[in-house]
Amino acid sequence: MKTKILAIVLLFASFTFAQLNQANDTKKQTIDKTDFHARSGLYFSTGLTFGYEFLNNRAIEDYDEYHSTQKFLFDAWLIPFIEVRLGGYISNSVSFYGFFGIGFEKGVFEDSLHTDTGGWDKTTSATGMRMHFGLGAEFYPFKNKENPLSGLFFGLCSGLALENVTFPPDFLYSSSTFDNIFTRIETGYEWWFSTHWRIGVTINYTFGGFIETDPGFYDEATLITTSHTFGLTIRLAH
Protein backbone atom coordinates (compact mmCIF):
# COMPACT_ATOMS: atom_id res chain seq x y z
CA MET A 1 0.00 0.00 0.00
CA LYS A 2 2.80 2.39 0.91
CA THR A 3 4.53 1.50 -2.36
CA LYS A 4 1.41 2.42 -4.36
CA ILE A 5 1.05 5.73 -2.50
CA LEU A 6 4.71 6.53 -3.08
CA ALA A 7 4.38 5.69 -6.79
CA ILE A 8 1.34 7.96 -7.08
CA VAL A 9 3.18 10.80 -5.32
CA LEU A 10 6.22 10.41 -7.59
CA LEU A 11 4.01 10.29 -10.69
CA PHE A 12 2.19 13.43 -9.58
CA ALA A 13 5.49 15.17 -8.83
CA SER A 14 6.89 14.20 -12.25
CA PHE A 15 3.76 15.46 -13.97
CA THR A 16 3.88 18.74 -12.03
CA PHE A 17 7.59 19.22 -12.82
CA ALA A 18 6.95 18.57 -16.51
CA GLN A 19 4.18 21.14 -16.57
CA LEU A 20 6.38 23.72 -14.83
CA ASN A 21 9.27 22.99 -17.16
CA GLN A 22 7.01 23.37 -20.19
CA ALA A 23 5.69 26.67 -18.78
CA ASN A 24 9.26 27.91 -18.24
CA ASP A 25 10.21 26.94 -21.80
CA THR A 26 7.16 28.77 -23.14
CA LYS A 27 8.04 31.83 -21.07
CA LYS A 28 11.66 31.68 -22.24
CA GLN A 29 10.57 31.50 -25.88
CA THR A 30 8.29 34.48 -25.32
CA ILE A 31 11.17 36.43 -23.78
CA ASP A 32 13.48 35.42 -26.63
CA LYS A 33 10.99 36.70 -29.20
CA THR A 34 10.02 39.93 -27.48
CA ASP A 35 12.62 41.14 -24.98
CA PHE A 36 15.91 39.50 -25.93
CA HIS A 37 17.81 41.78 -28.31
CA ALA A 38 15.06 44.37 -27.96
CA ARG A 39 15.82 47.96 -28.86
CA SER A 40 14.75 49.78 -25.70
CA GLY A 41 15.99 52.34 -23.21
CA LEU A 42 19.08 54.39 -24.00
CA TYR A 43 20.17 54.69 -27.62
CA PHE A 44 23.87 55.27 -28.25
CA SER A 45 26.03 54.74 -31.32
CA THR A 46 29.39 55.80 -32.63
CA GLY A 47 30.59 55.33 -36.19
CA LEU A 48 33.40 55.88 -38.66
CA THR A 49 32.38 57.11 -42.10
CA PHE A 50 34.53 56.70 -45.19
CA GLY A 51 33.26 58.57 -48.22
CA TYR A 52 33.60 61.22 -50.89
CA GLU A 53 32.28 64.78 -50.73
CA PHE A 54 31.58 67.38 -53.39
CA LEU A 55 31.42 71.02 -52.25
CA ASN A 56 30.46 73.90 -54.52
CA ASN A 57 30.28 77.65 -53.91
CA ARG A 58 29.05 80.02 -56.61
CA ALA A 59 29.42 83.77 -56.09
CA ILE A 60 27.29 85.58 -58.69
CA GLU A 61 27.32 89.28 -59.53
CA ASP A 62 24.83 90.44 -62.15
CA TYR A 63 24.54 94.16 -62.93
CA ASP A 64 23.49 96.10 -66.01
CA GLU A 65 27.08 96.66 -67.12
CA TYR A 66 28.91 93.87 -65.33
CA HIS A 67 28.47 90.12 -64.96
CA SER A 68 30.70 87.68 -63.10
CA THR A 69 30.55 84.20 -61.69
CA GLN A 70 33.20 82.78 -59.40
CA LYS A 71 33.11 79.08 -58.51
CA PHE A 72 34.87 77.34 -55.63
CA LEU A 73 34.91 73.56 -55.98
CA PHE A 74 36.30 71.09 -53.46
CA ASP A 75 36.22 67.34 -54.12
CA ALA A 76 37.65 65.33 -51.24
CA TRP A 77 37.86 62.01 -49.40
CA LEU A 78 36.72 61.78 -45.79
CA ILE A 79 39.67 60.38 -43.78
CA PRO A 80 37.53 59.40 -41.85
CA PHE A 81 34.54 61.11 -40.27
CA ILE A 82 33.58 60.32 -36.65
CA GLU A 83 30.01 60.72 -35.38
CA VAL A 84 28.33 60.10 -32.01
CA ARG A 85 24.57 59.75 -31.48
CA LEU A 86 22.66 59.80 -28.20
CA GLY A 87 18.93 59.37 -27.65
CA GLY A 88 16.25 56.82 -26.82
CA TYR A 89 13.94 54.14 -28.26
CA ILE A 90 10.19 54.15 -28.61
CA SER A 91 8.14 50.90 -28.83
CA ASN A 92 11.14 48.88 -30.04
CA SER A 93 10.47 50.34 -33.51
CA VAL A 94 12.09 53.77 -33.72
CA SER A 95 14.87 55.77 -32.09
CA PHE A 96 15.24 59.53 -31.83
CA TYR A 97 18.65 61.07 -31.22
CA GLY A 98 20.85 64.11 -31.29
CA PHE A 99 24.21 63.80 -33.00
CA PHE A 100 27.61 65.46 -33.30
CA GLY A 101 30.31 64.68 -35.82
CA ILE A 102 33.77 65.88 -36.80
CA GLY A 103 36.28 64.77 -39.42
CA PHE A 104 38.91 65.75 -41.94
CA GLU A 105 39.07 65.71 -45.72
CA LYS A 106 41.80 65.74 -48.32
CA GLY A 107 41.27 66.58 -51.97
CA VAL A 108 41.48 69.09 -54.81
CA PHE A 109 40.25 72.69 -54.72
CA GLU A 110 39.44 74.67 -57.86
CA ASP A 111 38.88 78.41 -58.08
CA SER A 112 37.47 79.69 -61.38
CA LEU A 113 36.39 83.26 -62.19
CA HIS A 114 34.55 84.30 -65.36
CA THR A 115 33.72 87.94 -66.06
CA ASP A 116 32.95 90.14 -69.06
CA THR A 117 36.65 90.96 -69.40
CA GLY A 118 38.36 87.67 -68.52
CA GLY A 119 39.10 85.58 -65.46
CA TRP A 120 41.17 82.65 -64.22
CA ASP A 121 41.08 78.99 -63.37
CA LYS A 122 43.39 77.80 -60.56
CA THR A 123 43.69 74.38 -58.93
CA THR A 124 45.52 73.23 -55.81
CA SER A 125 45.55 70.40 -53.29
CA ALA A 126 43.74 71.27 -50.05
CA THR A 127 42.60 69.89 -46.72
CA GLY A 128 39.25 70.45 -45.08
CA MET A 129 37.49 69.97 -41.77
CA ARG A 130 33.80 69.19 -41.39
CA MET A 131 31.83 69.55 -38.16
CA HIS A 132 28.10 68.98 -37.97
CA PHE A 133 25.30 68.53 -35.46
CA GLY A 134 21.54 68.05 -35.51
CA LEU A 135 18.64 65.66 -34.88
CA GLY A 136 17.60 62.39 -36.46
CA ALA A 137 15.64 59.15 -36.25
CA GLU A 138 16.07 55.49 -37.15
CA PHE A 139 13.30 53.04 -38.04
CA TYR A 140 13.39 49.26 -37.48
CA PRO A 141 10.53 47.64 -39.44
CA PHE A 142 11.31 44.00 -38.57
CA LYS A 143 11.28 43.19 -34.83
CA ASN A 144 11.15 39.38 -34.87
CA LYS A 145 14.75 38.26 -34.38
CA GLU A 146 14.07 35.03 -36.29
CA ASN A 147 13.42 37.08 -39.43
CA PRO A 148 16.62 37.51 -41.53
CA LEU A 149 15.60 41.14 -42.09
CA SER A 150 15.43 41.93 -38.36
CA GLY A 151 18.77 43.76 -38.52
CA LEU A 152 17.66 46.09 -41.32
CA PHE A 153 17.03 49.76 -40.50
CA PHE A 154 16.44 53.10 -42.22
CA GLY A 155 17.51 56.54 -41.03
CA LEU A 156 16.86 60.20 -41.65
CA CYS A 157 18.55 63.19 -40.02
CA SER A 158 19.10 66.90 -40.58
CA GLY A 159 21.36 69.57 -39.16
CA LEU A 160 23.98 72.27 -39.69
CA ALA A 161 27.39 71.55 -41.24
CA LEU A 162 30.38 73.86 -40.74
CA GLU A 163 33.00 73.18 -43.40
CA ASN A 164 36.32 74.94 -43.80
CA VAL A 165 38.98 74.31 -46.47
CA THR A 166 42.60 75.46 -46.11
CA PHE A 167 45.22 75.83 -48.84
CA PRO A 168 49.02 75.83 -49.23
CA PRO A 169 50.85 79.13 -48.44
CA ASP A 170 51.44 79.94 -52.12
CA PHE A 171 47.73 79.98 -53.02
CA LEU A 172 45.64 83.13 -53.56
CA TYR A 173 44.15 83.03 -50.04
CA SER A 174 44.38 80.84 -46.97
CA SER A 175 40.90 79.30 -46.55
CA SER A 176 37.32 79.06 -47.79
CA THR A 177 34.06 78.06 -46.07
CA PHE A 178 31.18 75.89 -47.31
CA ASP A 179 28.70 76.07 -44.40
CA ASN A 180 25.32 74.53 -45.23
CA ILE A 181 22.10 73.05 -43.88
CA PHE A 182 21.96 69.36 -44.75
CA THR A 183 19.77 66.27 -44.78
CA ARG A 184 21.04 62.69 -44.75
CA ILE A 185 19.23 59.49 -45.71
CA GLU A 186 20.67 56.08 -44.87
CA THR A 187 20.00 52.39 -44.78
CA GLY A 188 21.97 49.68 -43.04
CA TYR A 189 22.13 46.32 -41.34
CA GLU A 190 23.21 45.34 -37.82
CA TRP A 191 24.40 42.13 -36.16
CA TRP A 192 23.93 41.48 -32.42
CA PHE A 193 27.02 40.20 -30.59
CA SER A 194 25.65 40.55 -27.01
CA THR A 195 22.35 41.21 -25.27
CA HIS A 196 22.56 44.99 -25.70
CA TRP A 197 25.31 45.66 -28.27
CA ARG A 198 25.44 45.30 -32.01
CA ILE A 199 27.75 46.20 -34.88
CA GLY A 200 26.53 47.43 -38.24
CA VAL A 201 27.29 48.90 -41.62
CA THR A 202 25.42 51.79 -43.26
CA ILE A 203 25.24 53.30 -46.73
CA ASN A 204 24.30 56.99 -46.65
CA TYR A 205 23.82 60.01 -48.87
CA THR A 206 24.01 63.59 -47.58
CA PHE A 207 22.93 66.69 -49.49
CA GLY A 208 23.01 70.28 -48.29
CA GLY A 209 22.74 73.85 -49.39
CA PHE A 210 22.59 77.49 -48.38
CA ILE A 211 21.95 80.80 -50.14
CA GLU A 212 23.48 84.01 -48.83
CA THR A 213 23.12 87.52 -50.26
CA ASP A 214 25.93 90.02 -49.80
CA PRO A 215 28.36 87.47 -48.29
CA GLY A 216 30.98 90.15 -47.51
CA PHE A 217 33.69 89.57 -50.06
CA TYR A 218 31.55 90.97 -52.92
CA ASP A 219 29.06 93.87 -52.74
CA GLU A 220 25.51 92.76 -53.51
CA ALA A 221 26.66 89.31 -54.64
CA THR A 222 24.72 86.08 -54.11
CA LEU A 223 26.61 83.09 -52.72
CA ILE A 224 25.05 79.67 -53.41
CA THR A 225 26.51 76.70 -51.54
CA THR A 226 25.74 73.06 -52.33
CA SER A 227 27.18 69.83 -50.93
CA HIS A 228 26.86 66.13 -51.75
CA THR A 229 28.44 63.29 -49.78
CA PHE A 230 28.37 59.55 -50.41
CA GLY A 231 29.48 57.48 -47.42
CA LEU A 232 29.96 54.03 -45.97
CA THR A 233 29.74 53.89 -42.16
CA ILE A 234 30.90 51.17 -39.76
CA ARG A 235 29.30 51.64 -36.36
CA LEU A 236 28.81 50.27 -32.87
CA ALA A 237 25.37 50.72 -31.30
CA HIS A 238 23.57 50.10 -28.00
C-alpha positions as a LaTeX table, in Angstrom:
\begin{tabular}{lrrr}
\hline
Residue & $x$ (\AA) & $y$ (\AA) & $z$ (\AA) \\
\hline
Met1 & 0.00 & 0.00 & 0.00 \\
Lys2 & 2.80 & 2.39 & 0.91 \\
Thr3 & 4.53 & 1.50 & $-2.36$ \\
Lys4 & 1.41 & 2.42 & $-4.36$ \\
Ile5 & 1.05 & 5.73 & $-2.50$ \\
Leu6 & 4.71 & 6.53 & $-3.08$ \\
Ala7 & 4.38 & 5.69 & $-6.79$ \\
Ile8 & 1.34 & 7.96 & $-7.08$ \\
Val9 & 3.18 & 10.80 & $-5.32$ \\
Leu10 & 6.22 & 10.41 & $-7.59$ \\
Leu11 & 4.01 & 10.29 & $-10.69$ \\
Phe12 & 2.19 & 13.43 & $-9.58$ \\
Ala13 & 5.49 & 15.17 & $-8.83$ \\
Ser14 & 6.89 & 14.20 & $-12.25$ \\
Phe15 & 3.76 & 15.46 & $-13.97$ \\
Thr16 & 3.88 & 18.74 & $-12.03$ \\
Phe17 & 7.59 & 19.22 & $-12.82$ \\
Ala18 & 6.95 & 18.57 & $-16.51$ \\
Gln19 & 4.18 & 21.14 & $-16.57$ \\
Leu20 & 6.38 & 23.72 & $-14.83$ \\
Asn21 & 9.27 & 22.99 & $-17.16$ \\
Gln22 & 7.01 & 23.37 & $-20.19$ \\
Ala23 & 5.69 & 26.67 & $-18.78$ \\
Asn24 & 9.26 & 27.91 & $-18.24$ \\
Asp25 & 10.21 & 26.94 & $-21.80$ \\
Thr26 & 7.16 & 28.77 & $-23.14$ \\
Lys27 & 8.04 & 31.83 & $-21.07$ \\
Lys28 & 11.66 & 31.68 & $-22.24$ \\
Gln29 & 10.57 & 31.50 & $-25.88$ \\
Thr30 & 8.29 & 34.48 & $-25.32$ \\
Ile31 & 11.17 & 36.43 & $-23.78$ \\
Asp32 & 13.48 & 35.42 & $-26.63$ \\
Lys33 & 10.99 & 36.70 & $-29.20$ \\
Thr34 & 10.02 & 39.93 & $-27.48$ \\
Asp35 & 12.62 & 41.14 & $-24.98$ \\
Phe36 & 15.91 & 39.50 & $-25.93$ \\
His37 & 17.81 & 41.78 & $-28.31$ \\
Ala38 & 15.06 & 44.37 & $-27.96$ \\
Arg39 & 15.82 & 47.96 & $-28.86$ \\
Ser40 & 14.75 & 49.78 & $-25.70$ \\
Gly41 & 15.99 & 52.34 & $-23.21$ \\
Leu42 & 19.08 & 54.39 & $-24.00$ \\
Tyr43 & 20.17 & 54.69 & $-27.62$ \\
Phe44 & 23.87 & 55.27 & $-28.25$ \\
Ser45 & 26.03 & 54.74 & $-31.32$ \\
Thr46 & 29.39 & 55.80 & $-32.63$ \\
Gly47 & 30.59 & 55.33 & $-36.19$ \\
Leu48 & 33.40 & 55.88 & $-38.66$ \\
Thr49 & 32.38 & 57.11 & $-42.10$ \\
Phe50 & 34.53 & 56.70 & $-45.19$ \\
Gly51 & 33.26 & 58.57 & $-48.22$ \\
Tyr52 & 33.60 & 61.22 & $-50.89$ \\
Glu53 & 32.28 & 64.78 & $-50.73$ \\
Phe54 & 31.58 & 67.38 & $-53.39$ \\
Leu55 & 31.42 & 71.02 & $-52.25$ \\
Asn56 & 30.46 & 73.90 & $-54.52$ \\
Asn57 & 30.28 & 77.65 & $-53.91$ \\
Arg58 & 29.05 & 80.02 & $-56.61$ \\
Ala59 & 29.42 & 83.77 & $-56.09$ \\
Ile60 & 27.29 & 85.58 & $-58.69$ \\
Glu61 & 27.32 & 89.28 & $-59.53$ \\
Asp62 & 24.83 & 90.44 & $-62.15$ \\
Tyr63 & 24.54 & 94.16 & $-62.93$ \\
Asp64 & 23.49 & 96.10 & $-66.01$ \\
Glu65 & 27.08 & 96.66 & $-67.12$ \\
Tyr66 & 28.91 & 93.87 & $-65.33$ \\
His67 & 28.47 & 90.12 & $-64.96$ \\
Ser68 & 30.70 & 87.68 & $-63.10$ \\
Thr69 & 30.55 & 84.20 & $-61.69$ \\
Gln70 & 33.20 & 82.78 & $-59.40$ \\
Lys71 & 33.11 & 79.08 & $-58.51$ \\
Phe72 & 34.87 & 77.34 & $-55.63$ \\
Leu73 & 34.91 & 73.56 & $-55.98$ \\
Phe74 & 36.30 & 71.09 & $-53.46$ \\
Asp75 & 36.22 & 67.34 & $-54.12$ \\
Ala76 & 37.65 & 65.33 & $-51.24$ \\
Trp77 & 37.86 & 62.01 & $-49.40$ \\
Leu78 & 36.72 & 61.78 & $-45.79$ \\
Ile79 & 39.67 & 60.38 & $-43.78$ \\
Pro80 & 37.53 & 59.40 & $-41.85$ \\
Phe81 & 34.54 & 61.11 & $-40.27$ \\
Ile82 & 33.58 & 60.32 & $-36.65$ \\
Glu83 & 30.01 & 60.72 & $-35.38$ \\
Val84 & 28.33 & 60.10 & $-32.01$ \\
Arg85 & 24.57 & 59.75 & $-31.48$ \\
Leu86 & 22.66 & 59.80 & $-28.20$ \\
Gly87 & 18.93 & 59.37 & $-27.65$ \\
Gly88 & 16.25 & 56.82 & $-26.82$ \\
Tyr89 & 13.94 & 54.14 & $-28.26$ \\
Ile90 & 10.19 & 54.15 & $-28.61$ \\
Ser91 & 8.14 & 50.90 & $-28.83$ \\
Asn92 & 11.14 & 48.88 & $-30.04$ \\
Ser93 & 10.47 & 50.34 & $-33.51$ \\
Val94 & 12.09 & 53.77 & $-33.72$ \\
Ser95 & 14.87 & 55.77 & $-32.09$ \\
Phe96 & 15.24 & 59.53 & $-31.83$ \\
Tyr97 & 18.65 & 61.07 & $-31.22$ \\
Gly98 & 20.85 & 64.11 & $-31.29$ \\
Phe99 & 24.21 & 63.80 & $-33.00$ \\
Phe100 & 27.61 & 65.46 & $-33.30$ \\
Gly101 & 30.31 & 64.68 & $-35.82$ \\
Ile102 & 33.77 & 65.88 & $-36.80$ \\
Gly103 & 36.28 & 64.77 & $-39.42$ \\
Phe104 & 38.91 & 65.75 & $-41.94$ \\
Glu105 & 39.07 & 65.71 & $-45.72$ \\
Lys106 & 41.80 & 65.74 & $-48.32$ \\
Gly107 & 41.27 & 66.58 & $-51.97$ \\
Val108 & 41.48 & 69.09 & $-54.81$ \\
Phe109 & 40.25 & 72.69 & $-54.72$ \\
Glu110 & 39.44 & 74.67 & $-57.86$ \\
Asp111 & 38.88 & 78.41 & $-58.08$ \\
Ser112 & 37.47 & 79.69 & $-61.38$ \\
Leu113 & 36.39 & 83.26 & $-62.19$ \\
His114 & 34.55 & 84.30 & $-65.36$ \\
Thr115 & 33.72 & 87.94 & $-66.06$ \\
Asp116 & 32.95 & 90.14 & $-69.06$ \\
Thr117 & 36.65 & 90.96 & $-69.40$ \\
Gly118 & 38.36 & 87.67 & $-68.52$ \\
Gly119 & 39.10 & 85.58 & $-65.46$ \\
Trp120 & 41.17 & 82.65 & $-64.22$ \\
Asp121 & 41.08 & 78.99 & $-63.37$ \\
Lys122 & 43.39 & 77.80 & $-60.56$ \\
Thr123 & 43.69 & 74.38 & $-58.93$ \\
Thr124 & 45.52 & 73.23 & $-55.81$ \\
Ser125 & 45.55 & 70.40 & $-53.29$ \\
Ala126 & 43.74 & 71.27 & $-50.05$ \\
Thr127 & 42.60 & 69.89 & $-46.72$ \\
Gly128 & 39.25 & 70.45 & $-45.08$ \\
Met129 & 37.49 & 69.97 & $-41.77$ \\
Arg130 & 33.80 & 69.19 & $-41.39$ \\
Met131 & 31.83 & 69.55 & $-38.16$ \\
His132 & 28.10 & 68.98 & $-37.97$ \\
Phe133 & 25.30 & 68.53 & $-35.46$ \\
Gly134 & 21.54 & 68.05 & $-35.51$ \\
Leu135 & 18.64 & 65.66 & $-34.88$ \\
Gly136 & 17.60 & 62.39 & $-36.46$ \\
Ala137 & 15.64 & 59.15 & $-36.25$ \\
Glu138 & 16.07 & 55.49 & $-37.15$ \\
Phe139 & 13.30 & 53.04 & $-38.04$ \\
Tyr140 & 13.39 & 49.26 & $-37.48$ \\
Pro141 & 10.53 & 47.64 & $-39.44$ \\
Phe142 & 11.31 & 44.00 & $-38.57$ \\
Lys143 & 11.28 & 43.19 & $-34.83$ \\
Asn144 & 11.15 & 39.38 & $-34.87$ \\
Lys145 & 14.75 & 38.26 & $-34.38$ \\
Glu146 & 14.07 & 35.03 & $-36.29$ \\
Asn147 & 13.42 & 37.08 & $-39.43$ \\
Pro148 & 16.62 & 37.51 & $-41.53$ \\
Leu149 & 15.60 & 41.14 & $-42.09$ \\
Ser150 & 15.43 & 41.93 & $-38.36$ \\
Gly151 & 18.77 & 43.76 & $-38.52$ \\
Leu152 & 17.66 & 46.09 & $-41.32$ \\
Phe153 & 17.03 & 49.76 & $-40.50$ \\
Phe154 & 16.44 & 53.10 & $-42.22$ \\
Gly155 & 17.51 & 56.54 & $-41.03$ \\
Leu156 & 16.86 & 60.20 & $-41.65$ \\
Cys157 & 18.55 & 63.19 & $-40.02$ \\
Ser158 & 19.10 & 66.90 & $-40.58$ \\
Gly159 & 21.36 & 69.57 & $-39.16$ \\
Leu160 & 23.98 & 72.27 & $-39.69$ \\
Ala161 & 27.39 & 71.55 & $-41.24$ \\
Leu162 & 30.38 & 73.86 & $-40.74$ \\
Glu163 & 33.00 & 73.18 & $-43.40$ \\
Asn164 & 36.32 & 74.94 & $-43.80$ \\
Val165 & 38.98 & 74.31 & $-46.47$ \\
Thr166 & 42.60 & 75.46 & $-46.11$ \\
Phe167 & 45.22 & 75.83 & $-48.84$ \\
Pro168 & 49.02 & 75.83 & $-49.23$ \\
Pro169 & 50.85 & 79.13 & $-48.44$ \\
Asp170 & 51.44 & 79.94 & $-52.12$ \\
Phe171 & 47.73 & 79.98 & $-53.02$ \\
Leu172 & 45.64 & 83.13 & $-53.56$ \\
Tyr173 & 44.15 & 83.03 & $-50.04$ \\
Ser174 & 44.38 & 80.84 & $-46.97$ \\
Ser175 & 40.90 & 79.30 & $-46.55$ \\
Ser176 & 37.32 & 79.06 & $-47.79$ \\
Thr177 & 34.06 & 78.06 & $-46.07$ \\
Phe178 & 31.18 & 75.89 & $-47.31$ \\
Asp179 & 28.70 & 76.07 & $-44.40$ \\
Asn180 & 25.32 & 74.53 & $-45.23$ \\
Ile181 & 22.10 & 73.05 & $-43.88$ \\
Phe182 & 21.96 & 69.36 & $-44.75$ \\
Thr183 & 19.77 & 66.27 & $-44.78$ \\
Arg184 & 21.04 & 62.69 & $-44.75$ \\
Ile185 & 19.23 & 59.49 & $-45.71$ \\
Glu186 & 20.67 & 56.08 & $-44.87$ \\
Thr187 & 20.00 & 52.39 & $-44.78$ \\
Gly188 & 21.97 & 49.68 & $-43.04$ \\
Tyr189 & 22.13 & 46.32 & $-41.34$ \\
Glu190 & 23.21 & 45.34 & $-37.82$ \\
Trp191 & 24.40 & 42.13 & $-36.16$ \\
Trp192 & 23.93 & 41.48 & $-32.42$ \\
Phe193 & 27.02 & 40.20 & $-30.59$ \\
Ser194 & 25.65 & 40.55 & $-27.01$ \\
Thr195 & 22.35 & 41.21 & $-25.27$ \\
His196 & 22.56 & 44.99 & $-25.70$ \\
Trp197 & 25.31 & 45.66 & $-28.27$ \\
Arg198 & 25.44 & 45.30 & $-32.01$ \\
Ile199 & 27.75 & 46.20 & $-34.88$ \\
Gly200 & 26.53 & 47.43 & $-38.24$ \\
Val201 & 27.29 & 48.90 & $-41.62$ \\
Thr202 & 25.42 & 51.79 & $-43.26$ \\
Ile203 & 25.24 & 53.30 & $-46.73$ \\
Asn204 & 24.30 & 56.99 & $-46.65$ \\
Tyr205 & 23.82 & 60.01 & $-48.87$ \\
Thr206 & 24.01 & 63.59 & $-47.58$ \\
Phe207 & 22.93 & 66.69 & $-49.49$ \\
Gly208 & 23.01 & 70.28 & $-48.29$ \\
Gly209 & 22.74 & 73.85 & $-49.39$ \\
Phe210 & 22.59 & 77.49 & $-48.38$ \\
Ile211 & 21.95 & 80.80 & $-50.14$ \\
Glu212 & 23.48 & 84.01 & $-48.83$ \\
Thr213 & 23.12 & 87.52 & $-50.26$ \\
Asp214 & 25.93 & 90.02 & $-49.80$ \\
Pro215 & 28.36 & 87.47 & $-48.29$ \\
Gly216 & 30.98 & 90.15 & $-47.51$ \\
Phe217 & 33.69 & 89.57 & $-50.06$ \\
Tyr218 & 31.55 & 90.97 & $-52.92$ \\
Asp219 & 29.06 & 93.87 & $-52.74$ \\
Glu220 & 25.51 & 92.76 & $-53.51$ \\
Ala221 & 26.66 & 89.31 & $-54.64$ \\
Thr222 & 24.72 & 86.08 & $-54.11$ \\
Leu223 & 26.61 & 83.09 & $-52.72$ \\
Ile224 & 25.05 & 79.67 & $-53.41$ \\
Thr225 & 26.51 & 76.70 & $-51.54$ \\
Thr226 & 25.74 & 73.06 & $-52.33$ \\
Ser227 & 27.18 & 69.83 & $-50.93$ \\
His228 & 26.86 & 66.13 & $-51.75$ \\
Thr229 & 28.44 & 63.29 & $-49.78$ \\
Phe230 & 28.37 & 59.55 & $-50.41$ \\
Gly231 & 29.48 & 57.48 & $-47.42$ \\
Leu232 & 29.96 & 54.03 & $-45.97$ \\
Thr233 & 29.74 & 53.89 & $-42.16$ \\
Ile234 & 30.90 & 51.17 & $-39.76$ \\
Arg235 & 29.30 & 51.64 & $-36.36$ \\
Leu236 & 28.81 & 50.27 & $-32.87$ \\
Ala237 & 25.37 & 50.72 & $-31.30$ \\
His238 & 23.57 & 50.10 & $-28.00$ \\
\hline
\end{tabular}
